[in-house]
Amino acid sequence: MGKSKGSRIIITLECECRNEKKNNINIKQTKRNNGISRYTTCKNRKNTPNRLEIKKFCTYCNCHKIFKEIK
């Protein structure tokens, strides 16, 4: 018998500032390099079927921003 996948999956969270960069909105300049900040985590797909939004620290914006789950 094969193993079942289980209800936990690994997801990637991406900073909200990525969308601001696409839309050419001015972002305050910091000493850090421009880029995209990403985190990986896991979630239970039975308990949270919707996309996650978590407030975390963005190393490129140098402040706390909302991170959204991407595909």
C-alpha positions in Angstrom: 0.0 0.0 0.0 1.2 3.5 -0.9 1.5 6.3 1.6 -1.2 9.0 1.5 -0.1 12.5 0.9 -1.5 13.7 4.1 -3.3 17.0 4.8 -0.2 19.1 5.3 1.4 20.9 2.3 4.4 23.2 1.9 3.5 26.7 0.7 5.5 29.8 -0.3 4.7 33.2 1.1 5.7 36.3 -0.9 5.9 39.9 0.2 3.2 42.3 -0.8 5.8 44.8 -2.0 6.4 42.7 -5.1 3.0 43.9 -6.5 4.0 47.5 -5.6 7.2 47.1 -7.7 5.2 45.8 -10.7 2.8 48.8 -10.5 5.7 51.3 -10.2 4.6 52.7 -6.9 7.5 54.5 -5.1 8.9 52.5 -2.3 11.0 54.2 0.4 14.7 53.7 -0.4 16.7 51.7 2.1 20.3 50.5 2.2 19.2 47.0 1.4 19.2 45.6 -2.2 15.9 45.5 -4.1 14.5 42.0 -4.5 11.7 39.7 -3.4 11.4 38.4 0.1 9.9 34.9 0.4 9.2 32.5 3.3 8.2 28.8 3.2 5.9 27.2 5.7 3.4 24.4 5.8 -0.4 24.5 6.3 -3.1 22.0 6.9 -5.3 22.1 3.8 -8.3 20.7 5.6 -8.4 23.5 8.3 -7.3 26.4 6.0 -8.5 25.8 2.5 -8.1 29.5 1.6 -4.9 31.3 0.8 -2.9 32.4 3.8 -2.0 36.0 4.6 0.6 36.5 7.4 2.3 39.6 8.6 6.1 39.0 8.6 9.3 41.0 8.4 10.4 41.9 4.8 14.2 42.1 4.6 14.1 44.3 1.4 11.5 46.8 2.7 13.0 46.7 6.2 9.6 46.7 7.8 6.7 44.4 8.6 4.4 43.7 5.6 1.7 41.2 4.6 2.9 38.1 3.0 0.5 36.2 0.7 0.5 32.6 -0.4 1.6 32.1 -4.0 1.1 29.1 -6.2 
